[in-house]
Amino acid sequence: MWFTGKIQQEITRHERGKMKKMTWAAAIALTAGLLTSAAPSAATASPTDNEVHNTSTIAVGAVQVWREAACVYRQGCYDDLIPAGQYSGYRYTAAVYFGDNYCLRVRAWLPGGGLGPVDITREGPAWYVFNSVHPGFDVRARPIGDAGCQRSAETSRDAGDFVQAKQ
């Protein structure tokens, strides 16, 4: 009986130690989760940071630092491609390039969340140069005959400027 009681005490002490370890592990996991969720999101980025999300079904060209309306960038008319459904990956994206027979639909991310009004460009090839007051942008290249390229919808110029490429 004494032996059984001693074993029971030891098991209880061991279980308490495991519980303490589990409590510490849970506290560390909670702290790590809070720290990672506290990292700035695109919606709260500083005005000098932006991100560009390509919501198209085709790639568009990303320009990291705007120099001029000429094909003087790493890949010619752009620095890198932003594949369909992907983000530019730059801390700041100055412009996007889209090709002939396409228009570009641009929507700025509003600082408090949500999207601004749509801006529809004329036909490319062209660049869309972003302003730096928005934390990011959704861009969508559409074939010029697509209903999404029709300028009958109210459009905005608060996201940036259209720059036609010289042909």
C-alpha positions in Angstrom: 0.0 0.0 0.0 2.8 2.4 0.9 4.5 1.5 -2.4 1.3 2.2 -4.4 0.9 5.6 -2.6 4.5 6.5 -3.5 4.0 5.6 -7.1 0.8 7.6 -7.2 2.6 10.7 -5.7 5.4 10.3 -8.3 2.9 10.0 -11.2 1.0 13.1 -9.9 4.3 15.1 -9.6 5.4 14.0 -13.1 2.0 15.0 -14.5 2.2 18.4 -12.9 5.7 18.9 -14.5 4.2 17.9 -17.9 1.3 20.4 -17.4 3.8 23.2 -16.6 5.8 22.3 -19.8 2.5 22.3 -21.8 1.5 25.6 -20.3 4.8 27.2 -21.2 4.6 25.7 -24.7 1.1 27.1 -25.2 2.3 30.6 -23.9 5.2 30.6 -26.3 3.0 29.5 -29.2 0.5 32.3 -28.4 3.3 34.9 -28.2 4.7 33.8 -31.5 1.3 33.9 -33.1 0.7 37.4 -31.8 4.1 38.6 -33.0 3.6 37.2 -36.6 0.1 38.6 -36.8 1.4 42.0 -35.7 3.6 42.2 -38.8 2.4 45.0 -41.1 0.0 43.8 -43.8 -0.4 45.3 -47.2 -3.4 47.3 -45.9 -1.3 48.9 -43.2 2.0 49.3 -45.1 3.7 52.7 -45.1 3.0 55.1 -47.9 6.4 54.4 -49.5 5.6 50.7 -49.6 3.2 49.1 -52.0 2.4 45.7 -53.4 0.9 44.8 -56.7 -1.4 41.9 -57.1 -2.0 40.6 -60.7 -5.6 39.4 -60.8 -5.3 38.7 -64.5 -5.1 35.3 -66.2 -1.9 36.4 -68.0 1.4 37.9 -66.7 2.1 41.6 -66.6 5.5 43.3 -66.4 6.6 44.9 -63.2 8.9 48.0 -63.0 10.7 48.4 -59.7 12.1 51.9 -60.3 10.4 54.1 -62.9 13.0 55.8 -65.2 11.2 56.6 -68.4 8.6 55.5 -71.0 11.1 53.4 -72.9 12.2 49.7 -72.8 15.3 50.4 -70.7 14.6 47.9 -67.9 16.1 44.5 -67.0 13.8 42.5 -69.3 13.3 45.3 -71.8 10.0 47.1 -71.1 9.9 45.7 -67.5 12.1 44.3 -64.8 10.2 41.1 -64.0 7.0 39.4 -64.8 4.2 39.1 -62.3 2.5 35.8 -63.1 -1.3 35.5 -63.1 -2.6 35.5 -59.6 0.7 36.5 -58.0 2.2 39.5 -56.3 5.1 41.6 -57.6 7.3 40.7 -54.7 8.9 44.2 -54.6 8.8 46.4 -51.5 7.8 49.1 -53.9 6.5 48.6 -57.5 6.7 51.8 -59.5 4.8 50.7 -62.6 3.4 47.8 -64.6 3.7 47.2 -68.3 1.0 45.6 -70.4 1.1 44.6 -74.0 -0.5 45.4 -77.3 -4.3 44.6 -77.7 -4.8 44.8 -73.9 -6.2 47.4 -71.5 -5.4 47.5 -67.8 -7.9 47.7 -65.0 -6.4 49.1 -61.8 -7.9 49.4 -58.3 -5.9 50.9 -55.4 -6.0 49.3 -52.0 -7.4 51.8 -49.5 -5.4 52.4 -46.3 -8.3 51.4 -44.1 -9.1 48.3 -46.2 -11.1 47.6 -49.3 -10.5 48.7 -52.8 -10.8 52.2 -54.5 -12.7 52.9 -57.7 -11.5 51.2 -60.9 -9.3 53.0 -63.4 -9.4 51.6 -67.0 -6.6 52.4 -69.3 -6.5 52.8 -73.1 -5.0 50.1 -75.2 -1.4 49.1 -74.7 1.4 48.6 -75.1 1.8 51.0 -72.2 2.9 51.4 -68.6 0.7 52.3 -65.6 2.8 54.3 -63.2 1.5 54.1 -59.6 1.3 57.0 -57.2 2.7 56.3 -53.7 -0.3 57.1 -51.5 -1.8 53.6 -51.6 -0.5 50.5 -49.9 -1.1 48.4 -52.9 -2.9 47.8 -56.2 -4.9 45.1 -57.9 -4.2 45.0 -61.7 -6.0 43.1 -64.4 -5.0 43.0 -68.0 -8.0 42.3 -70.3 -8.1 41.8 -74.1 -9.1 45.2 -75.7 -12.4 43.8 -77.0 -13.4 42.6 -73.5 -16.4 44.3 -71.8 -14.0 45.0 -68.9 -12.1 47.5 -71.1 -15.1 49.6 -71.9 -14.7 53.0 -70.5 -18.4 53.5 -70.0 -18.0 52.7 -66.4 -17.0 55.6 -64.1 -13.3 55.5 -63.7 -10.8 57.2 -61.4 -7.3 58.5 -61.8 -6.4 58.4 -58.1 -4.2 55.3 -58.5 -1.6 56.7 -61.0 -1.0 57.6 -64.6 -1.2 55.9 -68.0 1.9 56.3 -70.2 1.6 55.1 -73.8 4.6 53.2 -75.2 6.1 54.7 -78.4 5.6 52.4 -81.3 
